[in-house]
Amino acid sequence: MTVTIYDVAREAGVSMATVSRVVNNNPNVKPQTRKKVYEAIERLGYRPNAVARGLASKKTTTVGVVIPDISNSIFAEIARGIEDIANMYHYNIILCNADKKKEKEIRVINTLLEKQVDGLLFMGGTVTEEHIQAFQTSAVPIVLCATRDEQGTYPSVDIDHEAAAFDAVNTLIRHGHREIAMISGTLQDPANGYSRFQGYKKALENAGIEYQEDLVRIGNYRYESGVEAMKYFLGLKKKPTAIFAATDEMAIGAIHSIQDEGLKVPDDFSVISVDNTRMASMVRPLLTTVAQPMYDLGAVAMRLLTKLMKKENVDNPRVILPHETILRLSVSHVNE
């Protein structure tokens, strides 16, 4: 049978109110009484009902996290940062995978809010009008992580995706490349997709290089779309000398497609990307990439949420973290 607070009170010879104060770390309990209650809890194997405690305190010490694709190593690393900070501040995480489907994301957001979470972290997906409508029903704080809404209404932690893409393409330009192709994410994604595409175009324009529509293919951020996009570039009469992929996965797909044709990276094509996942240092040649601080994105987002949940002062609700170009072996000078 389930052990109740009444059983503990009877075993310890105290009132249920006293047991409740001990369980909730109320300081107004004598040390010897506290000791008696803890001994009774241990003997009976009592486990406090978190739901009941949450109803009483109107706090559940849980945070809902919506993750777009749990199989993506980027989001796994971000989630690790979230959980470490959540543990530090004694919050539990409810992690929900949405499979990159908007309808599922909306459903998950509503479900988490119904479960009375104390705060919500929405990670890495496109924030649409439907998302905003779901957020507006929330009475608890919401923080966007590795994404942001176009209006800047909600607190967010992200990188400057346009600047990261600009730096990646500029690295290729500094190595003498002028025919630079891009494997982009969807342009309907204003953060990771459109912003990185704009960074690509801006770098070309800044260097006086004409933008060529046939040197851009739209992928879905994953390996297979990188393979297919590179097959298209290999079929062009005038081929690019360098490839900028919006993600490491698509870059690795492009590298494998090049190698499948008996060609070499970087001898025949230079390849660069954005992210710096673990795969970037596992592929051969080692992938040159612009690193986003994935763990820090999660950690800073969770710390921002704890401040909002505790109603602490927040100086900057929209945080942009720095990125860094990691030079490895997949980029060389065009004339080498």
C-alpha positions in Angstrom: 0.0 0.0 0.0 1.1 3.6 -0.6 2.6 5.3 2.4 0.9 8.6 3.1 1.8 11.7 5.1 -0.8 10.5 7.7 1.2 7.3 8.2 4.5 9.2 8.7 2.8 11.6 11.2 1.4 8.7 13.2 4.8 6.8 13.1 6.7 9.9 14.3 4.1 11.0 16.8 3.6 14.4 15.3 0.9 16.3 13.3 0.6 16.1 9.5 1.4 19.8 9.4 4.7 19.1 11.1 5.6 16.4 8.6 4.7 18.8 5.8 7.0 21.5 7.2 9.8 19.0 7.4 9.3 17.8 3.9 9.2 21.3 2.6 12.4 22.3 4.5 10.5 24.8 6.7 13.0 26.1 9.3 10.4 26.4 12.0 10.8 22.8 13.2 12.9 21.7 16.2 16.0 19.6 15.3 14.9 16.7 17.4 11.4 16.7 15.8 12.9 17.0 12.4 15.1 13.9 13.2 12.1 11.9 14.3 10.2 12.7 11.1 13.2 11.8 8.9 13.6 8.5 10.7 9.9 7.7 10.2 10.1 8.6 6.5 13.1 6.3 6.2 11.5 3.4 8.0 8.3 3.6 6.0 9.9 4.4 2.7 7.7 7.5 2.3 8.0 9.4 -1.0 6.4 12.9 -1.0 3.8 13.4 -3.7 5.3 16.0 -6.0 2.0 16.8 -7.7 0.3 17.5 -4.4 3.2 19.6 -3.2 3.0 21.5 -6.5 -0.8 22.2 -6.1 -0.2 23.5 -2.6 2.8 25.7 -3.5 1.6 26.5 -7.0 5.1 25.5 -8.1 6.0 22.2 -9.7 9.8 22.8 -10.0 9.5 21.4 -13.6 10.5 23.0 -16.9 9.1 21.9 -20.2 11.6 21.7 -23.1 10.5 21.4 -26.7 13.2 19.9 -28.9 12.7 19.8 -32.7 14.8 16.7 -33.4 16.2 14.6 -30.6 18.4 12.6 -33.0 20.3 15.8 -34.0 23.5 16.1 -32.1 23.2 19.9 -31.9 20.1 19.7 -29.9 21.4 16.9 -27.7 24.4 19.1 -26.7 22.1 22.1 -26.1 19.8 19.9 -23.9 22.9 18.9 -21.9 23.5 22.6 -21.1 19.9 23.1 -20.2 19.8 20.1 -17.8 23.1 20.9 -16.0 21.8 24.4 -15.1 18.3 23.1 -14.3 19.9 20.6 -11.8 22.0 23.4 -10.3 18.8 25.3 -9.5 16.8 22.2 -8.5 14.4 22.1 -11.5 13.4 18.9 -13.2 13.1 18.7 -17.0 10.3 17.3 -19.1 11.9 16.9 -22.6 9.5 16.5 -25.6 10.6 15.7 -29.1 8.5 17.3 -31.9 10.1 15.6 -34.9 10.3 19.0 -36.7 6.5 19.1 -37.2 4.8 22.3 -36.4 1.5 20.7 -35.4 3.3 18.4 -32.9 5.3 21.4 -31.5 2.0 23.3 -30.9 0.5 20.2 -29.3 3.5 19.6 -27.1 3.6 23.3 -26.0 -0.1 23.1 -24.9 0.4 19.8 -23.1 3.4 21.1 -21.1 1.4 24.2 -20.1 -1.5 22.0 -19.0 0.9 20.0 -16.9 1.6 23.2 -14.9 5.3 23.5 -15.7 7.0 26.6 -14.1 8.6 27.6 -17.4 9.0 26.6 -21.0 12.1 26.4 -23.2 11.4 26.3 -27.0 14.4 25.0 -28.8 15.7 25.5 -32.3 12.5 25.5 -34.4 10.8 28.1 -36.6 8.6 30.4 -34.5 5.4 30.9 -36.5 2.2 32.9 -35.8 0.7 29.6 -34.5 3.5 29.3 -32.0 3.0 32.8 -30.8 -0.7 32.2 -30.3 0.2 29.1 -28.2 2.8 31.1 -26.2 0.2 33.8 -25.5 -1.9 31.4 -23.5 0.9 30.8 -21.1 1.0 32.3 -17.6 4.6 31.1 -17.1 7.8 32.5 -18.6 9.0 31.3 -22.0 12.5 31.4 -23.4 13.5 30.7 -27.0 16.8 28.8 -27.4 18.8 28.6 -30.6 16.0 30.5 -32.4 14.1 33.7 -32.0 10.8 35.2 -33.1 11.0 37.9 -35.8 9.3 40.5 -33.6 11.7 39.9 -30.7 8.8 39.6 -28.3 10.1 36.7 -26.3 13.4 36.3 -24.4 15.9 34.3 -26.5 19.4 33.0 -26.6 21.0 32.5 -30.0 24.0 33.3 -32.2 24.1 35.8 -35.0 23.4 33.3 -37.8 23.9 35.9 -40.6 27.3 36.9 -39.2 28.3 33.2 -38.8 27.5 32.5 -42.4 29.2 35.7 -43.5 32.4 34.6 -41.7 32.3 31.1 -43.2 31.9 32.4 -46.8 34.6 35.1 -46.1 37.0 32.3 -45.1 36.5 30.8 -48.6 36.9 34.1 -50.3 40.2 34.8 -48.4 41.4 31.4 -49.8 40.9 32.8 -53.3 37.5 31.2 -54.1 35.1 33.1 -56.3 32.7 30.4 -57.5 31.1 29.5 -54.1 28.0 27.4 -53.9 25.7 27.2 -50.9 23.6 24.3 -49.5 21.0 26.2 -47.5 18.4 25.3 -45.0 14.8 26.2 -45.7 14.3 29.9 -46.3 11.1 29.8 -44.3 13.2 29.3 -41.2 14.1 33.0 -40.4 16.9 32.1 -38.0 19.0 29.1 -39.2 17.8 29.1 -42.8 17.1 32.6 -44.2 19.7 34.4 -41.9 22.5 32.1 -43.0 21.4 32.5 -46.7 21.6 36.3 -46.2 25.0 36.0 -44.7 26.2 34.1 -47.8 24.8 36.7 -50.2 26.2 39.5 -48.1 29.7 38.0 -48.1 29.6 37.6 -51.9 28.4 41.2 -52.4 31.0 42.5 -50.0 33.7 40.9 -52.1 32.2 42.0 -55.4 31.2 38.5 -56.4 28.0 38.2 -58.4 25.3 36.1 -56.8 24.3 33.1 -59.0 21.0 31.4 -58.3 22.1 28.1 -59.8 24.8 27.9 -57.1 22.2 27.6 -54.3 20.4 24.5 -53.4 17.8 24.2 -50.5 18.3 21.3 -48.2 16.7 20.2 -44.9 19.7 20.5 -42.7 20.4 16.7 -42.9 23.1 14.5 -44.4 21.0 13.2 -47.3 20.2 16.7 -48.6 23.9 17.5 -48.7 24.6 14.4 -50.8 21.8 15.3 -53.3 22.8 19.0 -53.5 26.4 18.2 -54.2 25.3 15.7 -57.0 23.6 18.7 -58.6 26.7 20.9 -58.4 28.9 18.1 -59.8 26.6 18.0 -62.8 27.0 21.7 -63.6 29.0 22.7 -66.7 30.8 25.4 -64.7 31.3 23.8 -61.3 32.0 25.8 -58.1 35.3 25.5 -56.4 34.0 25.7 -52.9 30.8 24.7 -51.0 29.3 26.5 -48.0 26.8 24.2 -46.2 24.5 25.7 -43.6 25.0 22.7 -41.3 27.8 20.2 -40.6 25.5 17.3 -41.6 24.9 18.7 -45.1 28.6 19.5 -45.4 29.5 15.9 -44.6 27.0 14.7 -47.2 28.6 17.0 -49.8 32.1 15.7 -48.9 31.0 12.1 -49.3 29.3 12.9 -52.6 32.5 14.4 -53.9 34.6 11.4 -52.7 32.1 9.0 -54.4 33.1 10.6 -57.7 36.7 9.9 -57.1 37.4 13.6 -56.3 39.1 15.1 -53.3 38.4 17.6 -50.6 40.0 20.2 -50.5 42.1 19.5 -53.7 39.1 19.6 -56.0 36.5 21.3 -53.8 36.8 23.2 -50.5 34.0 22.7 -48.0 33.0 24.8 -45.0 29.9 24.8 -42.7 28.3 26.2 -39.5 27.8 24.3 -36.2 30.9 22.4 -35.2 29.2 19.2 -34.0 31.3 16.2 -33.0 31.0 14.9 -36.5 33.1 17.8 -37.8 36.2 16.3 -36.2 35.3 12.7 -37.1 34.9 13.1 -40.9 38.0 13.0 -43.2 39.3 15.5 -44.1 38.5 17.3 -40.8 35.8 19.8 -41.5 36.4 23.5 -41.3 33.4 25.1 -39.6 32.0 28.1 -37.8 31.3 26.9 -34.2 28.2 27.9 -32.3 28.5 27.3 -28.6 25.9 24.7 -28.3 26.3 23.8 -24.6 26.4 27.5 -23.7 23.2 28.1 -25.7 21.4 25.7 -23.5 23.0 26.7 -20.2 22.5 30.5 -20.7 18.9 29.9 -21.9 18.1 27.9 -18.8 19.7 30.4 -16.5 17.7 33.2 -18.2 14.5 31.1 -17.6 15.4 30.6 -13.9 15.7 34.4 -13.5 12.3 34.9 -15.1 10.7 32.2 -13.0 12.1 33.7 -9.8 11.1 37.2 -11.0 14.7 38.4 -10.8 16.0 41.4 -12.8 17.1 40.6 -16.4 19.3 43.2 -18.0 19.2 41.7 -21.5 16.3 39.3 -22.4 17.7 38.7 -26.0 21.2 37.3 -25.7 23.5 36.8 -28.7 26.4 34.5 -28.0 29.7 34.7 -30.0 30.7 32.2 -32.7 34.2 31.2 -33.8 35.7 29.9 -37.0 37.5 26.6 -36.6 40.1 26.1 -39.3 40.7 22.4 -40.1 41.6 20.6 -43.3 38.6 20.9 -45.7 39.5 24.3 -47.1 42.5 25.2 -49.2 43.5 28.0 -51.5 41.9 27.8 -54.9 45.2 27.7 -56.8 46.8 24.9 -54.8 
